């Protein structure tokens, strides 16, 4: 089954889809090992990983497409991609969709912020006119070659124009053909309930630890009516704290043996990243090559010609 088709099935299932945020191919492998059905990688985590910088539109479209290609090569899970503002107007959006689709993503979302955008839970956001966003959605829908590629529309209008305007935008984006709707940064549970009840589409919640939206469990969000929930930055925050402890201990003590209980082992890490499978492939290819050369060198072992 194609990853796009699988992602659609997961969105349409009665159970909420939980999307852990990953920030590189290694974290994607760890999420797959944990048993998640799909993953996401947002611009916040990607910018932190690739640049060590904040999410204020510093990565280009091609840098993000390259990152998604690595993620999709590392795991077989469907990947939800962050296409930011589409990186320009409708023409640019079309190229973005084609590039992300070639990278192998199963879904992507485009937002209605003014470029350069910023993290949805930061202050100072601005949004483009509705007509411009609808044009971008039209371009995205027309550009996909796989009809099952999920196109999600995100609106950041709650922080600028209020909840009513955000819901109205969401309804229009759904009418324009968006498969899934993402109203970013509602402030209360009541607002979240209104979004799910008034927007006639599968809706995504966004759990950003320390952000503006109440952080609810997946079960609570399912009860409200959400079809999927992303935890886009939890892993990035966790690994930041873990590395701070590790580096501080190494600096102060000059050793890491006291922290071995917090680390994966040498052999365990190789299992995680697939070294045994690669070694087996090497042996298989080497065996094939040696057998072929032996057959060619021995006339009695050659296959009869037609």
N, C-alpha and C positions, 0 to 999 in steps of 0.2 A: 504493500500500500504506500502511495506517495505520502510524504510528510505533510503536504498541504491538506490532503484528504483526511489524514489522521487528526490534524489540528481542528478541522471543522467538526469532526465527530466529537472531539473532546469538548469543544465549545457548546455543541448542541446537546450534550449528555445532561441528564438531570442533576448530576453531581457537579459542584463547582470545580473548575480547573485551577489548581495551585501552581503558579509559575515562580520557581526560585530564580533570583537574579544571578547571573554568572558574569565574570569579567574577563575570562580568557579560556583557552581550550582546556587547561587543567581543571579549573573549577567546573566547566561543563562536564568533564568526565566524572568528577566527584558527584555532581547532581544526578547523573545517569546511574551511577553506582548506588545512590541512595534510593532509587526507585521512582523518581519523578517521571511523569509522562511527557513533559515538555519543559522548555526553559525559555528565559528571556534575557536579553542583554541590552540595557539602556545606555543612552549617551553619558549619563552620570558615571556609571561604573566603567564604561569604556574610556572616558576621558581620564579618570583617575588612574586606570591601569596603564594606558598608553602614554600619557603625558604627565601624570602626577599633578593634574590641574583640575579646577572646578568646571562644572557643567554649564558653560556659557558659550556654546557653539564654537569651540575651538578645533574640532575635528572635521575634516572634509568628508564628502560623500564617499570618495574612493577609499579613504582610510577605514571608514565604517564597513563598506562592502568587503574589503580585504579581511577585516576582523570576523565578519559573519561567515565568510568562506572558510576560515580556519575553524570556527566553532562547528560548522556543519560537517566539516571533514573529520572532526574529532569524535562526534557522537551521532547516532542515528535518530536522536530525538528531534521533534519539531522545534524550531527556534522562532520566537516572536522578536522581530527587529524594530528598532527605533529609527524612523526615517526623519526625525526632527520636523522641520518645516517643508521637507521635500527638497531643500537646498536650492530654492529659487521659485520661479513661476511654473506654470503648467508644463512647459517644455522640459524644464529641469526635473520636475516630478516624474515625468514619463521615463527619463533616463535613470533616475534613482530606482524606480520600480524594476526596470529591466536589469539593472546592475545587482540589486538585492536578490532578485529572482534567480539570476545566474549563480549567485553565491550559495543558493540552496535554502533560503529561509522559507518557512511555512506561512508566515504572516508578518505584516508590518503595520505600523501606525504613522499617520501624518497629522501634525498639529496645526492649529490656526494662530500661532504666535507670530509676531513680527520678528523678522531676522535682523540681527542675531538673537536667537532665543536664549532662554535661561531655564534652569531647573524649575519644574512646575510648582515647587513649594518655596521658591524664593520670591521676594517682593520685587516690584518694579517691572512686571510683565506687561506686554501690550499685545493686542490681537489685531489681525487683519480683517477687512470687511468680509462679511459672509459670502458675497458673490465671488471673491477671490478664492476662498477656501473651497467653494463648490466647484470652481473651475479646476482646482488642483485635484479634487477627488475624481472628477470626470477623467482627467488625464491619467490618474493612477489606475482606474478601473479599465480604461481602454488599453493601457500599456501591458497589463499582465498577459502572459501567454497561457498560463495554467489557470483555468476558471476557478479552481479550488484555492488559489492563493488568497488568503484572508486579508482584506483591506480594512483597517480600523481607522476611524476618524476620532481624533482627540480635540477637545476644546478646552482652552484655558480661560474662557470668558468669565468664569465664576468670580475670579479675583478682580476683574476690571469692570464688568457690566452687571454683575449680580447673578443669582441663581436662576431667575426667570429667563434671562437672556441666554444663559448657558444651556438650559433645557431646550429653549427654542432653537438654538443653533444645533444641538444634538438631533432634534427632530428633523431639521432640514437636511443635515448630513446623512441621516438615515434615508430620507426621501431621495437623496442624490445617488444612493446605491451603496453606502458604506455597510460592510457586513457586521461590524461590531462598533460600539460606541464607547468612548472613554472620556468622561467628564472629569477633568483633573481638579483635585484639591477642594472637594466639598468640605464644609466646616463642621457639620454635625451629622449625627445618625439620621435625623429627620430629613436633612437634605439628601442624604444617600438614598433613603427610602423613596423620596419623590423622584429622584433620577430614574430609579429602576421601575417605578410604576408609570411614569409619564413618557419615557422614551421607549418606543416600540421596537426594541432591538436587544440582542445580548449586550450586556454592559460589563465593563472591566473596572474593578476597584484597584487602587494603588496604595499599598501599605509601605509608606516611607517612615521609618523610625525617626521620631523627632519632627516630623512634618506637620502640615496643617490639618490633615484629615485624621479623625479618630482611627486608631489602629485596632481593628477587630479581627477575631479569629475567622478562619475560612468558613467554619460552620455558621457563625453569626452572619457573615456576608451572604452566604447561600440563602439563609432565611430571609434576608432583606430582598433578595432577588438577583444578585450578581451571578453572572455566568462564569466569570474567571477573576482571579486576583493575582497581582504581581507583588513580589517582595524584591524590588529591584536593587536595593543597596545593602541589605542585611549582611550578605557575604563580604562585601567590600569593607563595611564597618568592622566585622568580626576579624577579618584577616589583618586589618590595620592595627587593631588592639593586640592581637596575638604577636605580630612582628615587633610592635613596640616593646612588649615584655621580653621577647627573645633577645632583641638587640641590646636592651638595657642590661639584661643579665650577662650577656656575653661581654659587654663593655666593662661591667663592674667586676666580673669574676674571671674572665679569660677562659671560660669553659662552657660547654653545653650539656655535659653529662647529667646535670641536675634537672634538665628539661626533657630528657628522653621520653618520659611518660606522656608528654604532650605532642610527640612527633610520631609520624608513621615510620615504620622500619624500612631498611634498605630493600629487602625482598618485597615487602608489601607495596612499596611505591612502584617498583618495577611491574608488579602485577596490575596495579591501577592503570599505568600508562601503556600497558599492552606489550611489554617486552617479550614474554613467552610466545605470543602469537607471531611477533616479528621474527624471532629466532626460528620458529617452526617454518615460516615462509622461506627464510634463508636456506634451511636444510632441504626443503622441498625443491626449490629452484636449483640448488647445487646438485641434488640428486638427479633431477631431470637432465641437467647439462652433462653430467658425467655419463649417465646412461646413454644419451644421444651420441656422444663422442665415441663411446665404446662400441656401439652398434655400427657407426660409420667406419670404424677402424677394422671391424670383423665382418668380412663379406658374408659369412654364414648367418650372421644375426640381422642382416639388412632385410627390411620389408620387401617382398616381391613387387616389382614395378608393374603397373597396369599395361 
